[in-house]
Amino acid sequence: MHGALAEDVLLIIDGAYHEYAAAEAYEAPTALVHEADNVVMTRSFSKLYSLAGLRLGWCYGPLDVIDLMERVGPSFPVNSAANAAGIAAVEDRAHCERVLAHNGKWIARLIEALTRCGLKVYPSQTNFVLVQFPSASEAEEADENLKAHGIVGRKYAVDDFADKLRFTEGIDHEMEAMIEVLEQFMASRSHDRAAQ
């Protein structure tokens, strides 16, 4: 993909889920940044570091691009509290390891439990799963049912995803509650179909 770009076009690679990537074919974007003068990798403190509310991130790229960004940067400065939190988060490796272990546990648990319910769960190397329901109407009903139980998934406003919901991982009891509500919902739909 990068090779097809003109040299004056900047390729920006979103590395928000960098630490989650476990596929053997995954290559860290930093390698391409080192090889080319028109590649920047962005990173976020929202995922692994659990600091989404701070809207904090950083990037890695060629010096001339970074220089330009620094000249624009004073219009949107990072406050000192967010800066301190970001530094502390990077230094807290134990937290990062706990987050990745929690993520691995729940990705596997969600795939197993929701597949058993008859749902299609797409493989994930992130902190969320994408779940496909038998139909768009069933996804809509499931979404409403979940909301009635205080559980909010993400519904996409595009036709290709009308039959899908996305669920971001939470703490253990939240995840267990989501699975239980979806199991009950899918069991009731299965019963309804059998009665027809």
C-alpha positions as CSV (number, residue, x, y, z in Angstrom):
1,M,0.0,0.0,0.0
2,H,2.7,2.5,1.0
3,G,4.6,1.8,-2.2
4,A,1.6,3.1,-4.3
5,L,1.6,6.5,-2.6
6,A,3.3,9.6,-4.1
7,E,6.2,10.8,-2.1
8,D,4.4,14.0,-1.1
9,V,1.5,12.0,0.4
10,L,1.7,11.3,4.1
11,L,0.7,7.8,5.3
12,I,-0.6,7.9,8.9
13,I,-0.8,4.6,10.6
14,D,-3.2,4.3,13.6
15,G,-1.3,2.3,16.2
16,A,-4.0,2.5,18.9
17,Y,-4.1,-1.3,19.3
18,H,-0.4,-2.0,18.8
19,E,0.1,-3.9,22.0
20,Y,-2.9,-6.1,21.4
21,A,-1.6,-7.3,18.0
22,A,-0.6,-10.9,18.4
23,A,-0.7,-12.2,14.8
24,E,2.6,-13.5,13.5
25,A,2.2,-11.4,10.3
26,Y,1.9,-8.2,12.3
27,E,4.9,-5.8,11.8
28,A,5.3,-2.8,14.0
29,P,4.6,0.4,12.1
30,T,7.9,1.9,13.4
31,A,9.8,-0.2,10.8
32,L,8.0,1.6,8.0
33,V,8.6,5.0,9.7
34,H,12.3,4.2,9.6
35,E,12.2,3.2,6.0
36,A,10.2,6.1,4.5
37,D,10.0,9.9,4.8
38,N,6.3,10.1,4.4
39,V,5.0,7.8,7.2
40,V,3.8,8.7,10.7
41,M,2.5,6.3,13.4
42,T,0.0,7.6,15.9
43,R,-0.6,6.1,19.3
44,S,-3.3,6.5,21.9
45,F,-3.4,6.4,25.7
46,S,-7.1,5.4,25.4
47,K,-6.8,1.7,25.1
48,L,-4.0,-0.2,26.9
49,Y,-3.3,2.7,29.3
50,S,-7.0,3.2,30.2
51,L,-6.9,7.0,29.9
52,A,-9.6,7.6,27.2
53,G,-11.0,10.6,29.0
54,L,-7.8,12.5,28.7
55,R,-7.8,12.4,24.9
56,L,-4.0,12.0,25.0
57,G,-1.8,10.5,22.3
58,W,1.5,10.8,20.6
59,C,3.1,10.1,17.2
60,Y,6.3,8.9,15.7
61,G,7.5,10.1,12.4
62,P,10.1,12.0,10.3
63,L,11.6,15.1,11.9
64,D,10.2,17.5,9.3
65,V,6.7,16.3,10.0
66,I,7.1,16.4,13.7
67,D,8.6,19.9,13.5
68,L,5.5,21.1,11.6
69,M,3.2,19.5,14.1
70,E,5.1,21.1,17.0
71,R,4.7,24.5,15.3
72,V,0.9,23.9,15.1
73,G,0.8,22.2,18.5
74,P,0.7,25.2,20.8
75,S,-2.9,25.8,19.6
76,F,-3.9,22.5,21.2
77,P,-1.6,22.0,24.2
78,V,-1.6,18.9,26.4
79,N,-2.4,20.0,30.0
80,S,0.1,19.2,32.7
81,A,-2.2,16.7,34.5
82,A,-2.7,14.7,31.3
83,N,1.0,14.8,30.6
84,A,1.9,13.5,34.1
85,A,-0.8,10.8,33.8
86,G,0.6,9.7,30.4
87,I,4.2,9.4,31.8
88,A,3.0,7.5,34.8
89,A,0.9,5.1,32.6
90,V,3.9,4.3,30.3
91,E,6.0,3.5,33.4
92,D,3.3,1.3,34.9
93,R,4.2,-2.0,33.1
94,A,2.3,-4.1,35.7
95,H,-1.0,-2.3,34.8
96,C,-0.3,-2.9,31.1
97,E,0.3,-6.6,31.7
98,R,-3.0,-6.9,33.7
99,V,-4.9,-5.1,31.0
100,L,-3.6,-7.5,28.3
101,A,-4.3,-10.6,30.4
102,H,-7.8,-9.4,31.2
103,N,-8.3,-8.7,27.5
104,G,-7.1,-12.1,26.4
105,K,-9.4,-13.8,29.0
106,W,-12.5,-12.0,27.9
107,I,-11.9,-12.2,24.2
108,A,-11.7,-16.0,24.5
109,R,-14.7,-16.1,26.9
110,L,-16.9,-13.9,24.7
111,I,-16.1,-15.8,21.5
112,E,-16.9,-19.1,23.3
113,A,-20.1,-18.0,25.0
114,L,-21.6,-16.0,22.2
115,T,-20.8,-18.6,19.6
116,R,-22.5,-21.1,21.7
117,C,-25.6,-18.9,21.6
118,G,-25.6,-19.1,17.8
119,L,-24.0,-15.8,17.1
120,K,-21.1,-15.1,14.8
121,V,-18.2,-13.5,16.7
122,Y,-15.4,-12.1,14.6
123,P,-11.8,-12.8,15.7
124,S,-10.4,-9.9,17.6
125,Q,-7.0,-8.6,18.6
126,T,-8.4,-5.5,20.2
127,N,-10.4,-4.8,23.4
128,F,-13.7,-5.4,21.7
129,V,-15.6,-8.0,19.7
130,L,-17.9,-7.6,16.7
131,V,-21.0,-9.8,16.9
132,Q,-23.2,-10.7,14.0
133,F,-26.9,-11.6,14.6
134,P,-29.1,-13.6,12.3
135,S,-30.7,-10.5,11.0
136,A,-30.7,-6.7,11.3
137,S,-34.0,-6.7,13.2
138,E,-32.7,-9.3,15.7
139,A,-29.6,-7.1,16.3
140,E,-31.9,-4.1,16.9
141,E,-34.0,-6.1,19.3
142,A,-30.9,-7.4,21.1
143,D,-29.6,-3.8,21.4
144,E,-32.9,-2.6,22.9
145,N,-33.0,-5.6,25.3
146,L,-29.4,-4.9,26.4
147,K,-30.1,-1.2,27.0
148,A,-33.1,-2.2,29.1
149,H,-30.6,-4.0,31.3
150,G,-28.2,-1.1,31.4
151,I,-25.8,-2.6,28.9
152,V,-24.8,-0.5,25.9
153,G,-23.2,-2.0,22.9
154,R,-22.2,0.0,19.8
155,K,-24.6,-0.1,16.9
156,Y,-23.3,1.1,13.6
157,A,-25.3,3.4,11.3
158,V,-24.2,1.7,8.0
159,D,-26.2,-0.9,6.2
160,D,-23.4,-3.5,6.0
161,F,-23.3,-3.5,9.8
162,A,-27.1,-3.4,10.5
163,D,-27.0,-7.0,11.8
164,K,-23.9,-6.4,14.0
165,L,-23.2,-5.0,17.5
166,R,-19.8,-4.2,18.9
167,F,-19.0,-4.8,22.6
168,T,-16.0,-3.3,24.4
169,E,-14.6,-5.2,27.3
170,G,-15.4,-4.0,30.8
171,I,-14.8,-5.4,34.3
172,D,-15.7,-9.0,35.1
173,H,-19.2,-8.6,36.5
174,E,-20.2,-6.4,33.6
175,M,-19.0,-8.9,31.0
176,E,-20.8,-11.8,32.8
177,A,-24.0,-9.7,32.9
178,M,-23.7,-9.0,29.1
179,I,-23.3,-12.7,28.4
180,E,-26.2,-13.7,30.6
181,V,-28.6,-11.1,28.9
182,L,-27.5,-12.2,25.4
183,E,-27.9,-15.9,26.3
184,Q,-31.4,-15.3,27.6
185,F,-32.3,-13.1,24.6
186,M,-31.0,-15.7,22.0
187,A,-32.7,-18.5,23.9
188,S,-36.0,-16.7,23.7
189,R,-35.5,-16.0,20.0
190,S,-34.7,-19.7,19.5
191,H,-37.9,-20.7,21.4
192,D,-39.9,-18.2,19.3
193,R,-38.6,-19.7,16.0
194,A,-39.3,-23.2,17.2
195,A,-42.9,-22.3,18.0
196,Q,-43.5,-20.9,14.5
